[in-house]
Amino acid sequence: MAVYTDAPDYAETLTEATPDLTVGGAPTAVRPVLDTLLGERAVVASTPLEDPFWDHLVVSRNAPDSQYARLVGLLRSGTLVPDRLACVARTGGAFQGFNGRTWSGGVGNLHLTVHLAPRQPIERFETVFLALAAVAVIEALDGLPGLSGRCQIKWVNDLLIDGAKVGGVLAHTQTRGAAVTSVVLGIGVNVTTAPAVAPTAFVPAITCLREHATAPAALTTGRVMRAVLGALGGAYEALLVEGYRPLLDRYRARSSVLGREVLVSEDRADEATRVLAAGRVTAIGDGLELRLEGHADPVRRGRAILHACTRAGARTRMRMQYAS
Protein backbone atom coordinates (compact mmCIF):
# COMPACT_ATOMS: atom_id res chain seq x y z
CA MET A 1 0.00 0.00 0.00
CA ALA A 2 1.51 3.31 -1.11
CA VAL A 3 0.87 6.28 1.20
CA TYR A 4 0.39 9.84 -0.09
CA THR A 5 0.02 12.69 2.35
CA ASP A 6 0.43 16.36 3.18
CA ALA A 7 0.84 15.39 6.85
CA PRO A 8 3.69 12.86 7.27
CA ASP A 9 3.47 12.98 11.08
CA TYR A 10 -0.22 12.11 11.04
CA ALA A 11 0.28 9.40 8.41
CA GLU A 12 2.96 7.82 10.57
CA THR A 13 0.62 7.88 13.59
CA LEU A 14 -2.22 6.26 11.64
CA THR A 15 -0.15 3.48 10.10
CA GLU A 16 2.19 2.93 13.07
CA ALA A 17 4.99 2.71 10.54
CA THR A 18 7.94 4.91 9.76
CA PRO A 19 7.75 5.21 5.99
CA ASP A 20 10.62 6.15 3.71
CA LEU A 21 9.26 9.49 2.54
CA THR A 22 10.02 11.36 -0.65
CA VAL A 23 8.54 14.69 -1.71
CA GLY A 24 6.92 14.83 -5.11
CA GLY A 25 6.11 12.12 -7.61
CA ALA A 26 3.11 9.90 -7.66
CA PRO A 27 1.81 7.45 -10.28
CA THR A 28 -0.26 9.03 -13.04
CA ALA A 29 -3.31 6.97 -12.04
CA VAL A 30 -3.34 8.50 -8.54
CA ARG A 31 -2.60 12.08 -9.55
CA PRO A 32 -6.25 13.19 -10.20
CA VAL A 33 -7.23 12.00 -6.70
CA LEU A 34 -4.28 13.81 -5.09
CA ASP A 35 -5.02 16.99 -7.02
CA THR A 36 -8.65 16.82 -5.94
CA LEU A 37 -8.10 15.98 -2.27
CA LEU A 38 -4.80 17.70 -1.48
CA GLY A 39 -4.72 20.45 -4.07
CA GLU A 40 -1.48 22.40 -4.13
CA ARG A 41 -0.39 21.16 -0.72
CA ALA A 42 2.91 19.29 -0.82
CA VAL A 43 2.46 15.61 -1.58
CA VAL A 44 4.76 13.26 0.25
CA ALA A 45 4.88 9.68 -1.01
CA SER A 46 6.21 6.72 0.94
CA THR A 47 7.64 3.39 -0.01
CA PRO A 48 4.80 0.84 0.03
CA LEU A 49 3.60 -0.56 3.34
CA GLU A 50 2.50 -4.17 3.41
CA ASP A 51 -1.26 -4.59 3.19
CA PRO A 52 -3.13 -7.66 1.90
CA PHE A 53 -5.91 -5.64 0.27
CA TRP A 54 -5.49 -1.87 -0.07
CA ASP A 55 -3.22 -0.42 -2.76
CA HIS A 56 -3.36 3.31 -1.97
CA LEU A 57 -3.84 5.43 1.17
CA VAL A 58 -4.25 9.21 0.95
CA VAL A 59 -3.86 10.97 4.31
CA SER A 60 -4.93 14.60 4.59
CA ARG A 61 -4.29 16.94 7.51
CA ASN A 62 -7.47 18.88 6.85
CA ALA A 63 -10.26 18.38 4.33
CA PRO A 64 -12.06 21.67 3.63
CA ASP A 65 -15.10 19.74 2.47
CA SER A 66 -16.33 16.22 1.82
CA GLN A 67 -13.76 13.81 0.38
CA TYR A 68 -16.66 11.45 -0.30
CA ALA A 69 -18.40 14.10 -2.45
CA ARG A 70 -15.15 14.93 -4.24
CA LEU A 71 -14.51 11.30 -5.22
CA VAL A 72 -18.10 10.92 -6.40
CA GLY A 73 -17.65 14.11 -8.43
CA LEU A 74 -14.48 12.73 -10.03
CA LEU A 75 -16.29 9.57 -11.08
CA ARG A 76 -19.25 11.48 -12.47
CA SER A 77 -16.87 13.58 -14.56
CA GLY A 78 -15.53 10.40 -16.16
CA THR A 79 -12.19 10.47 -14.34
CA LEU A 80 -10.71 7.08 -13.56
CA VAL A 81 -10.10 6.52 -9.84
CA PRO A 82 -7.75 3.73 -8.70
CA ASP A 83 -9.22 0.55 -7.26
CA ARG A 84 -8.67 -0.25 -3.56
CA LEU A 85 -8.07 3.36 -2.62
CA ALA A 86 -8.60 4.67 0.94
CA CYS A 87 -8.63 8.34 1.97
CA VAL A 88 -8.45 9.64 5.54
CA ALA A 89 -8.75 13.22 6.80
CA ARG A 90 -7.51 14.20 10.25
CA THR A 91 -10.19 16.88 10.47
CA GLY A 92 -12.36 18.96 8.18
CA GLY A 93 -15.60 20.75 7.53
CA ALA A 94 -18.72 20.40 5.40
CA PHE A 95 -18.45 16.63 5.37
CA GLN A 96 -21.40 14.94 3.70
CA GLY A 97 -23.94 12.82 5.53
CA PHE A 98 -27.00 10.90 4.38
CA ASN A 99 -29.29 12.85 2.03
CA GLY A 100 -26.79 15.70 1.84
CA ARG A 101 -26.69 16.59 5.54
CA THR A 102 -23.40 18.25 6.46
CA TRP A 103 -21.22 17.86 9.54
CA SER A 104 -17.74 18.80 10.74
CA GLY A 105 -15.00 16.34 11.63
CA GLY A 106 -13.16 16.54 14.93
CA VAL A 107 -9.53 15.69 15.62
CA GLY A 108 -9.23 12.17 16.98
CA ASN A 109 -12.19 10.75 15.06
CA LEU A 110 -12.16 8.63 11.90
CA HIS A 111 -13.16 10.28 8.61
CA LEU A 112 -12.67 7.62 5.95
CA THR A 113 -13.60 7.38 2.27
CA VAL A 114 -12.78 4.41 0.05
CA HIS A 115 -13.12 3.56 -3.64
CA LEU A 116 -13.56 0.06 -5.02
CA ALA A 117 -13.88 -1.03 -8.66
CA PRO A 118 -15.63 -4.45 -8.82
CA ARG A 119 -16.16 -4.37 -12.62
CA GLN A 120 -18.67 -7.21 -12.40
CA PRO A 121 -22.40 -7.67 -11.84
CA ILE A 122 -23.42 -7.54 -8.17
CA GLU A 123 -26.96 -8.35 -7.09
CA ARG A 124 -28.75 -5.63 -5.13
CA PHE A 125 -25.91 -3.20 -5.80
CA GLU A 126 -28.27 -0.29 -4.99
CA THR A 127 -28.22 -1.15 -1.28
CA VAL A 128 -25.72 -3.94 -0.66
CA PHE A 129 -22.72 -1.60 -0.34
CA LEU A 130 -24.44 0.45 2.35
CA ALA A 131 -24.95 -2.82 4.23
CA LEU A 132 -21.33 -3.80 3.54
CA ALA A 133 -19.97 -0.57 5.04
CA ALA A 134 -22.17 -0.81 8.15
CA VAL A 135 -21.40 -4.48 8.77
CA ALA A 136 -17.67 -4.02 8.22
CA VAL A 137 -17.45 -1.18 10.74
CA ILE A 138 -19.44 -3.08 13.35
CA GLU A 139 -17.38 -6.23 12.94
CA ALA A 140 -14.19 -4.17 13.13
CA LEU A 141 -15.37 -2.66 16.42
CA ASP A 142 -16.18 -6.14 17.74
CA GLY A 143 -12.44 -6.84 17.80
CA LEU A 144 -11.61 -3.86 20.04
CA PRO A 145 -11.46 -4.15 23.86
CA GLY A 146 -14.84 -3.73 25.51
CA LEU A 147 -16.76 -3.21 22.26
CA SER A 148 -17.60 -6.76 21.16
CA GLY A 149 -21.30 -7.04 20.36
CA ARG A 150 -22.01 -3.49 21.52
CA CYS A 151 -22.63 -1.72 18.22
CA GLN A 152 -25.90 -1.91 16.28
CA ILE A 153 -27.27 -0.51 13.02
CA LYS A 154 -30.18 1.91 13.18
CA TRP A 155 -31.98 1.84 9.86
CA VAL A 156 -30.66 2.59 7.50
CA ASN A 157 -27.09 3.80 8.03
CA ASP A 158 -26.52 5.00 11.62
CA LEU A 159 -24.24 3.11 14.00
CA LEU A 160 -25.24 3.07 17.67
CA ILE A 161 -23.77 2.01 21.00
CA ASP A 162 -26.30 1.78 23.84
CA GLY A 163 -28.74 3.84 21.77
CA ALA A 164 -26.31 6.71 21.13
CA LYS A 165 -24.91 7.44 17.69
CA VAL A 166 -21.22 6.64 17.30
CA GLY A 167 -20.94 6.75 13.52
CA GLY A 168 -22.55 6.45 10.12
CA VAL A 169 -21.91 5.19 6.61
CA LEU A 170 -22.68 6.22 3.03
CA ALA A 171 -22.47 4.42 -0.31
CA HIS A 172 -22.49 5.52 -3.94
CA THR A 173 -22.35 3.12 -6.90
CA GLN A 174 -21.86 3.53 -10.63
CA THR A 175 -22.68 0.93 -13.24
CA ARG A 176 -22.03 0.26 -16.91
CA GLY A 177 -24.46 -2.20 -18.34
CA ALA A 178 -24.83 -5.00 -15.81
CA ALA A 179 -21.45 -4.40 -14.17
CA VAL A 180 -20.76 -2.28 -11.11
CA THR A 181 -17.78 -0.18 -12.14
CA SER A 182 -17.22 1.97 -9.04
CA VAL A 183 -18.21 2.10 -5.40
CA VAL A 184 -17.48 4.97 -3.02
CA LEU A 185 -18.03 4.36 0.69
CA GLY A 186 -18.00 7.11 3.30
CA ILE A 187 -17.44 6.19 6.94
CA GLY A 188 -17.39 8.38 10.01
CA VAL A 189 -16.71 7.02 13.51
CA ASN A 190 -16.41 9.03 16.72
CA VAL A 191 -13.29 7.50 18.25
CA THR A 192 -12.04 9.89 20.94
CA THR A 193 -14.55 12.75 20.89
CA ALA A 194 -18.33 12.94 20.94
CA PRO A 195 -19.21 16.03 18.86
CA ALA A 196 -21.42 18.64 20.48
CA VAL A 197 -24.66 18.11 18.56
CA ALA A 198 -28.11 19.21 19.70
CA PRO A 199 -30.31 16.15 20.33
CA THR A 200 -33.15 15.39 17.95
CA ALA A 201 -35.77 12.68 17.78
CA PHE A 202 -33.64 11.04 15.09
CA VAL A 203 -30.37 11.27 17.05
CA PRO A 204 -31.19 11.72 20.75
CA ALA A 205 -27.60 11.18 21.92
CA ILE A 206 -24.03 11.16 20.57
CA THR A 207 -21.16 9.09 21.92
CA CYS A 208 -17.61 8.03 21.07
CA LEU A 209 -15.79 4.71 21.30
CA ARG A 210 -13.54 5.74 24.17
CA GLU A 211 -16.57 6.17 26.42
CA HIS A 212 -17.26 2.43 26.09
CA ALA A 213 -13.83 0.82 25.69
CA THR A 214 -12.17 -1.08 28.52
CA ALA A 215 -8.79 0.43 27.64
CA PRO A 216 -9.68 3.94 26.38
CA ALA A 217 -6.13 5.25 26.07
CA ALA A 218 -5.20 2.38 23.75
CA LEU A 219 -8.13 3.09 21.42
CA THR A 220 -6.57 5.38 18.82
CA THR A 221 -7.81 6.63 15.47
CA GLY A 222 -5.10 4.63 13.73
CA ARG A 223 -6.07 1.42 15.48
CA VAL A 224 -9.72 1.90 14.51
CA MET A 225 -8.78 2.83 10.94
CA ARG A 226 -6.67 -0.28 10.48
CA ALA A 227 -9.41 -2.49 11.95
CA VAL A 228 -12.06 -0.94 9.71
CA LEU A 229 -9.93 -1.21 6.56
CA GLY A 230 -9.21 -4.86 7.33
CA ALA A 231 -12.90 -5.62 7.88
CA LEU A 232 -13.90 -3.74 4.71
CA GLY A 233 -11.46 -5.71 2.59
CA GLY A 234 -12.63 -9.02 4.03
CA ALA A 235 -16.34 -8.21 3.67
CA TYR A 236 -15.85 -7.01 0.10
CA GLU A 237 -13.97 -10.12 -1.00
CA ALA A 238 -16.61 -12.32 0.65
CA LEU A 239 -19.36 -10.40 -1.17
CA LEU A 240 -17.74 -11.02 -4.55
CA VAL A 241 -17.53 -14.76 -3.85
CA GLU A 242 -20.65 -15.47 -1.76
CA GLY A 243 -23.13 -12.88 -3.06
CA TYR A 244 -25.13 -10.46 -0.99
CA ARG A 245 -27.34 -12.76 1.12
CA PRO A 246 -24.78 -13.71 3.80
CA LEU A 247 -23.92 -10.04 4.15
CA LEU A 248 -27.58 -9.10 4.42
CA ASP A 249 -28.04 -11.70 7.19
CA ARG A 250 -25.17 -10.06 9.10
CA TYR A 251 -26.81 -6.64 8.66
CA ARG A 252 -30.12 -7.96 9.97
CA ALA A 253 -28.45 -9.65 12.94
CA ARG A 254 -27.07 -6.31 14.14
CA SER A 255 -30.18 -4.23 13.48
CA SER A 256 -31.47 -2.08 16.34
CA VAL A 257 -34.94 -1.76 14.78
CA LEU A 258 -36.02 -5.38 14.23
CA GLY A 259 -38.84 -6.17 16.62
CA ARG A 260 -39.00 -2.55 17.81
CA GLU A 261 -41.75 0.05 17.57
CA VAL A 262 -40.62 2.84 15.24
CA LEU A 263 -41.83 5.95 13.53
CA VAL A 264 -40.53 6.49 10.02
CA SER A 265 -40.70 10.13 9.07
CA GLU A 266 -39.54 12.40 6.33
CA ASP A 267 -35.87 13.18 6.69
CA ARG A 268 -36.39 16.55 8.32
CA ALA A 269 -35.93 17.67 11.91
CA ASP A 270 -38.56 20.38 12.23
CA GLU A 271 -42.18 20.62 13.23
CA ALA A 272 -43.32 20.21 9.62
CA THR A 273 -41.98 16.66 9.55
CA ARG A 274 -44.57 14.13 8.43
CA VAL A 275 -44.69 10.59 9.73
CA LEU A 276 -44.74 8.18 6.80
CA ALA A 277 -45.38 5.00 8.78
CA ALA A 278 -45.44 3.70 12.34
CA GLY A 279 -45.45 0.24 13.88
CA ARG A 280 -43.36 -2.71 14.94
CA VAL A 281 -40.62 -3.75 12.52
CA THR A 282 -41.19 -7.39 11.60
CA ALA A 283 -38.53 -7.77 8.88
CA ILE A 284 -35.86 -6.07 6.80
CA GLY A 285 -36.26 -6.94 3.15
CA ASP A 286 -33.64 -7.85 0.57
CA GLY A 287 -33.35 -4.18 -0.46
CA LEU A 288 -33.13 -3.02 3.18
CA GLU A 289 -36.77 -1.95 3.11
CA LEU A 290 -38.68 -2.21 6.40
CA ARG A 291 -41.73 -4.39 6.90
CA LEU A 292 -44.02 -2.97 9.59
CA GLU A 293 -46.78 -4.83 11.37
CA GLY A 294 -50.14 -3.80 9.98
CA HIS A 295 -48.68 -2.21 6.82
CA ALA A 296 -49.14 -3.98 3.51
CA ASP A 297 -46.47 -1.95 1.72
CA PRO A 298 -42.79 -1.91 2.71
CA VAL A 299 -41.13 1.31 3.84
CA ARG A 300 -38.33 2.24 1.46
CA ARG A 301 -37.58 5.84 2.39
CA GLY A 302 -37.52 8.10 5.39
CA ARG A 303 -35.69 8.16 8.70
CA ALA A 304 -36.45 5.94 11.67
CA ILE A 305 -37.19 7.13 15.18
CA LEU A 306 -37.07 4.53 17.94
CA HIS A 307 -39.97 5.00 20.36
CA ALA A 308 -37.77 4.42 23.40
CA CYS A 309 -35.50 7.25 22.28
CA THR A 310 -38.22 9.72 21.30
CA ARG A 311 -39.34 12.53 23.53
CA ALA A 312 -43.09 12.51 24.09
CA GLY A 313 -43.54 16.02 22.72
CA ALA A 314 -41.76 15.27 19.48
CA ARG A 315 -43.68 12.03 19.10
CA THR A 316 -47.02 13.78 19.63
CA ARG A 317 -46.19 16.53 17.12
CA MET A 318 -45.21 14.02 14.47
CA ARG A 319 -48.25 11.81 14.98
CA MET A 320 -50.49 14.84 14.45
CA GLN A 321 -48.97 15.22 11.00
CA TYR A 322 -49.20 11.58 9.94
CA ALA A 323 -49.04 11.23 6.18
CA SER A 324 -52.05 9.54 4.65
C-alpha positions in Angstrom: 0.0 0.0 0.0 1.5 3.3 -1.1 0.9 6.3 1.2 0.4 9.8 -0.1 0.0 12.7 2.4 0.4 16.4 3.2 0.8 15.4 6.8 3.7 12.9 7.3 3.5 13.0 11.1 -0.2 12.1 11.0 0.3 9.4 8.4 3.0 7.8 10.6 0.6 7.9 13.6 -2.2 6.3 11.6 -0.2 3.5 10.1 2.2 2.9 13.1 5.0 2.7 10.5 7.9 4.9 9.8 7.8 5.2 6.0 10.6 6.2 3.7 9.3 9.5 2.5 10.0 11.4 -0.7 8.5 14.7 -1.7 6.9 14.8 -5.1 6.1 12.1 -7.6 3.1 9.9 -7.7 1.8 7.5 -10.3 -0.3 9.0 -13.0 -3.3 7.0 -12.0 -3.3 8.5 -8.5 -2.6 12.1 -9.5 -6.2 13.2 -10.2 -7.2 12.0 -6.7 -4.3 13.8 -5.1 -5.0 17.0 -7.0 -8.7 16.8 -5.9 -8.1 16.0 -2.3 -4.8 17.7 -1.5 -4.7 20.5 -4.1 -1.5 22.4 -4.1 -0.4 21.2 -0.7 2.9 19.3 -0.8 2.5 15.6 -1.6 4.8 13.3 0.3 4.9 9.7 -1.0 6.2 6.7 0.9 7.6 3.4 0.0 4.8 0.8 0.0 3.6 -0.6 3.3 2.5 -4.2 3.4 -1.3 -4.6 3.2 -3.1 -7.7 1.9 -5.9 -5.6 0.3 -5.5 -1.9 -0.1 -3.2 -0.4 -2.8 -3.4 3.3 -2.0 -3.8 5.4 1.2 -4.3 9.2 1.0 -3.9 11.0 4.3 -4.9 14.6 4.6 -4.3 16.9 7.5 -7.5 18.9 6.9 -10.3 18.4 4.3 -12.1 21.7 3.6 -15.1 19.7 2.5 -16.3 16.2 1.8 -13.8 13.8 0.4 -16.7 11.4 -0.3 -18.4 14.1 -2.4 -15.2 14.9 -4.2 -14.5 11.3 -5.2 -18.1 10.9 -6.4 -17.6 14.1 -8.4 -14.5 12.7 -10.0 -16.3 9.6 -11.1 -19.3 11.5 -12.5 -16.9 13.6 -14.6 -15.5 10.4 -16.2 -12.2 10.5 -14.3 -10.7 7.1 -13.6 -10.1 6.5 -9.8 -7.8 3.7 -8.7 -9.2 0.6 -7.3 -8.7 -0.3 -3.6 -8.1 3.4 -2.6 -8.6 4.7 0.9 -8.6 8.3 2.0 -8.5 9.6 5.5 -8.7 13.2 6.8 -7.5 14.2 10.3 -10.2 16.9 10.5 -12.4 19.0 8.2 -15.6 20.8 7.5 -18.7 20.4 5.4 -18.4 16.6 5.4 -21.4 14.9 3.7 -23.9 12.8 5.5 -27.0 10.9 4.4 -29.3 12.9 2.0 -26.8 15.7 1.8 -26.7 16.6 5.5 -23.4 18.2 6.5 -21.2 17.9 9.5 -17.7 18.8 10.7 -15.0 16.3 11.6 -13.2 16.5 14.9 -9.5 15.7 15.6 -9.2 12.2 17.0 -12.2 10.7 15.1 -12.2 8.6 11.9 -13.2 10.3 8.6 -12.7 7.6 6.0 -13.6 7.4 2.3 -12.8 4.4 0.0 -13.1 3.6 -3.6 -13.6 0.1 -5.0 -13.9 -1.0 -8.7 -15.6 -4.5 -8.8 -16.2 -4.4 -12.6 -18.7 -7.2 -12.4 -22.4 -7.7 -11.8 -23.4 -7.5 -8.2 -27.0 -8.3 -7.1 -28.8 -5.6 -5.1 -25.9 -3.2 -5.8 -28.3 -0.3 -5.0 -28.2 -1.2 -1.3 -25.7 -3.9 -0.7 -22.7 -1.6 -0.3 -24.4 0.4 2.3 -24.9 -2.8 4.2 -21.3 -3.8 3.5 -20.0 -0.6 5.0 -22.2 -0.8 8.1 -21.4 -4.5 8.8 -17.7 -4.0 8.2 -17.4 -1.2 10.7 -19.4 -3.1 13.4 -17.4 -6.2 12.9 -14.2 -4.2 13.1 -15.4 -2.7 16.4 -16.2 -6.1 17.7 -12.4 -6.8 17.8 -11.6 -3.9 20.0 -11.5 -4.1 23.9 -14.8 -3.7 25.5 -16.8 -3.2 22.3 -17.6 -6.8 21.2 -21.3 -7.0 20.4 -22.0 -3.5 21.5 -22.6 -1.7 18.2 -25.9 -1.9 16.3 -27.3 -0.5 13.0 -30.2 1.9 13.2 -32.0 1.8 9.9 -30.7 2.6 7.5 -27.1 3.8 8.0 -26.5 5.0 11.6 -24.2 3.1 14.0 -25.2 3.1 17.7 -23.8 2.0 21.0 -26.3 1.8 23.8 -28.7 3.8 21.8 -26.3 6.7 21.1 -24.9 7.4 17.7 -21.2 6.6 17.3 -20.9 6.8 13.5 -22.6 6.5 10.1 -21.9 5.2 6.6 -22.7 6.2 3.0 -22.5 4.4 -0.3 -22.5 5.5 -3.9 -22.3 3.1 -6.9 -21.9 3.5 -10.6 -22.7 0.9 -13.2 -22.0 0.3 -16.9 -24.5 -2.2 -18.3 -24.8 -5.0 -15.8 -21.4 -4.4 -14.2 -20.8 -2.3 -11.1 -17.8 -0.2 -12.1 -17.2 2.0 -9.0 -18.2 2.1 -5.4 -17.5 5.0 -3.0 -18.0 4.4 0.7 -18.0 7.1 3.3 -17.4 6.2 6.9 -17.4 8.4 10.0 -16.7 7.0 13.5 -16.4 9.0 16.7 -13.3 7.5 18.3 -12.0 9.9 20.9 -14.5 12.7 20.9 -18.3 12.9 20.9 -19.2 16.0 18.9 -21.4 18.6 20.5 -24.7 18.1 18.6 -28.1 19.2 19.7 -30.3 16.1 20.3 -33.1 15.4 17.9 -35.8 12.7 17.8 -33.6 11.0 15.1 -30.4 11.3 17.1 -31.2 11.7 20.8 -27.6 11.2 21.9 -24.0 11.2 20.6 -21.2 9.1 21.9 -17.6 8.0 21.1 -15.8 4.7 21.3 -13.5 5.7 24.2 -16.6 6.2 26.4 -17.3 2.4 26.1 -13.8 0.8 25.7 -12.2 -1.1 28.5 -8.8 0.4 27.6 -9.7 3.9 26.4 -6.1 5.2 26.1 -5.2 2.4 23.8 -8.1 3.1 21.4 -6.6 5.4 18.8 -7.8 6.6 15.5 -5.1 4.6 13.7 -6.1 1.4 15.5 -9.7 1.9 14.5 -8.8 2.8 10.9 -6.7 -0.3 10.5 -9.4 -2.5 11.9 -12.1 -0.9 9.7 -9.9 -1.2 6.6 -9.2 -4.9 7.3 -12.9 -5.6 7.9 -13.9 -3.7 4.7 -11.5 -5.7 2.6 -12.6 -9.0 4.0 -16.3 -8.2 3.7 -15.9 -7.0 0.1 -14.0 -10.1 -1.0 -16.6 -12.3 0.7 -19.4 -10.4 -1.2 -17.7 -11.0 -4.6 -17.5 -14.8 -3.8 -20.6 -15.5 -1.8 -23.1 -12.9 -3.1 -25.1 -10.5 -1.0 -27.3 -12.8 1.1 -24.8 -13.7 3.8 -23.9 -10.0 4.1 -27.6 -9.1 4.4 -28.0 -11.7 7.2 -25.2 -10.1 9.1 -26.8 -6.6 8.7 -30.1 -8.0 10.0 -28.5 -9.6 12.9 -27.1 -6.3 14.1 -30.2 -4.2 13.5 -31.5 -2.1 16.3 -34.9 -1.8 14.8 -36.0 -5.4 14.2 -38.8 -6.2 16.6 -39.0 -2.5 17.8 -41.7 0.0 17.6 -40.6 2.8 15.2 -41.8 5.9 13.5 -40.5 6.5 10.0 -40.7 10.1 9.1 -39.5 12.4 6.3 -35.9 13.2 6.7 -36.4 16.6 8.3 -35.9 17.7 11.9 -38.6 20.4 12.2 -42.2 20.6 13.2 -43.3 20.2 9.6 -42.0 16.7 9.5 -44.6 14.1 8.4 -44.7 10.6 9.7 -44.7 8.2 6.8 -45.4 5.0 8.8 -45.4 3.7 12.3 -45.4 0.2 13.9 -43.4 -2.7 14.9 -40.6 -3.7 12.5 -41.2 -7.4 11.6 -38.5 -7.8 8.9 -35.9 -6.1 6.8 -36.3 -6.9 3.1 -33.6 -7.8 0.6 -33.4 -4.2 -0.5 -33.1 -3.0 3.2 -36.8 -1.9 3.1 -38.7 -2.2 6.4 -41.7 -4.4 6.9 -44.0 -3.0 9.6 -46.8 -4.8 11.4 -50.1 -3.8 10.0 -48.7 -2.2 6.8 -49.1 -4.0 3.5 -46.5 -1.9 1.7 -42.8 -1.9 2.7 -41.1 1.3 3.8 -38.3 2.2 1.5 -37.6 5.8 2.4 -37.5 8.1 5.4 -35.7 8.2 8.7 -36.4 5.9 11.7 -37.2 7.1 15.2 -37.1 4.5 17.9 -40.0 5.0 20.4 -37.8 4.4 23.4 -35.5 7.3 22.3 -38.2 9.7 21.3 -39.3 12.5 23.5 -43.1 12.5 24.1 -43.5 16.0 22.7 -41.8 15.3 19.5 -43.7 12.0 19.1 -47.0 13.8 19.6 -46.2 16.5 17.1 -45.2 14.0 14.5 -48.2 11.8 15.0 -50.5 14.8 14.5 -49.0 15.2 11.0 -49.2 11.6 9.9 -49.0 11.2 6.2 -52.0 9.5 4.7 
